[in-house]
Amino acid sequence: MELEFDVEDLLKKNNIESDRIEFKKGWNPDDIYRSICAYANDFDNLGGGYIVVGVEEKDGVAVRPVHGIPQNMVDKIQKEMLNYNHKIQPLYFAKPIPEVVDGNNIMVIWVPTGVMRPYKTVEHVTSDKDKNYKYMIRYGTSSIAANLEQERELLSMCAREPFDVQGNEQATIDDISPILLEDHLKKTGSKLAKQVSKLGVREILDQMELLVGPPEHERIKNVALMMFCDHADKFFPYMQVEIVRFPNGSIKDPKNFIEVPPIKGTVPQIISRTMEKLQDMVIEEYVQKVPDRMEANRFMSYPYEVLEEAVVNAFYHRDYMCYEPVQIEIEPDCIKITGFPGIDRSISLDTIEKGERFKSKMYRNRRLGEFLKELDLTEGRSTGIPTIQEGLQRNGSPRATFETDEDRRVLWVTIPIQPDYFESLDSLDSLDSSDTNQNDISSKQDINDKEIQLLELLEQEPTITLVKAAEKLGWKETLVKYYVASLKKKKMLSRNGTSHNGVWVVSKD
């Protein structure tokens, strides 16, 4: 069996929370099995954990080169685990994975969230006399016995199996793309990538814990289809993003809009394609010169990482049986992202209105979140909202707002545009209609290639709007506005009539 990612990510704690990793210098079954039980219970819904045997820890950091374990211990640990697994109720099998690091043997014990949780174990698995079973949970970086209140909460939260780890009755192995599967494993640095063609898709899915049920009724987990199926919308209707742009605002001019074709694919593909589209449509750098200072202020209309976090969250927390797409509306002064369902009822309306950290133990798609973390698309641990707000603050943008309905069926996220950037658009508009000074007039010889392209288009289609012109030229709308203003100053372009009913007039002089 191989890890789904590079072992160095564990040792350096890259993309994996530190309290999901335990370093153990040696093999101590009593201590280790308490942690196995706790990780399997996954009280904080983080996706289980990893215990690395043969690695010493100092101040939370792996000591390099690693201490290692003798070669004979590799087989000994695996054999003993087969026996100690029976000391967990119900029966649970952690995944021992031998690795070689710094020329030394280590053992990585992968403990995914158990599908039969909650689990309990004894304090001393090495003792046949210990019959005192207790539920174990993670508390920070320690594994402890749950108190009565924590035990009740654990039993309650484990009563419902997350949708993403449920088996799909309709899917077959043929629905999984070996290309997508191998590509993902390559991106995460897993040695399994080289085994896809050799072992086959089914064996790789089995090693990744993406199959469920007995051999005679084996099913593929939903998360595998979300990640590696070329036609995922066949199983999850409306797993897509729909983008609509209202150039003059949805309230002021609701009939004037531009629709982008629905964006479909796997979850990572949809996120990537959505960000490419948003980057092309709305993300633009603005440079603001400051008097008496060499350095200019630089900021973005919308920070890329903020929009990405909002889009990722919409898929991380999505209800995949909901027949509604993720909707993105682009207004002149903001972007609104609508996701389904709303925020968990455990989060108060007051906390939602403040737009602060939303912490819930009821994650809908825990394993999907783990995959997105491996791809460095999300940090997990309820950090999405702080990431958005901090990114906006660094950019000089107002805070994002979060709203949900009374029944918590929908979530609206509104991300405002950077104010100085928005004002710069207004100044371009005013430049369109301002009187020009005769001294500013330039000759035709001063126009550049882009201005020539724009003049040719406006001459061919004198009634075209700036939005449509930008679409035809493949430019940003702000760039079209800039060159329109420039051409007006050069007396090479004018407009007869209003912005809605007028026509462009290209100078022939």
Buried (B, 14 or more C-beta within 10 A) or exposed (E): EBBBBBBEBBBEBEBBBEBBBBBBBEBEBBBBBBBBBBBBBBBBBBBBBBBBBBBBBEEEEBBEEBBBBEEEBBEBBBEBBEEBBEBBBEEBBBBBBBBEBEEBBBBBBBBBBBBEBBBBBBBBBBEEEBEEBBBBBBBEEEBBBBEEEBBEBBEEBBEEBBBBBBBBEEBEBEBBBBEBBBBBBEBBBBBBBEBBEEEEBBBBBBBBBBBBEEEEEBBBBBBBBBBBBEEBBEBBEBBBBBBBBBBBEBEEEEEBBBEBEEBBBBBBBBBBBBBEBBBEBBBBEBEEEEEEEEEEEEBBBBBEBBBBBBBBBBBBBBBBEBEBBBBBBBBBEBBBBBBBBBBBEEBEEEBBEEBBBBBBBEBBBBBBBBBBBBBEBBBBBBBBBBBBBBBBEEBBBBBBBBBBEEEBEBBBBBBBBBEBBBEBBEEBBEBBEEEEEEEEEEEEEEBEEBBEBBBEBBEEBBEBBBBBBBBBBEBBBBBBBBBBBBBBBBBBBEBEEEEEEEEBBBEEE
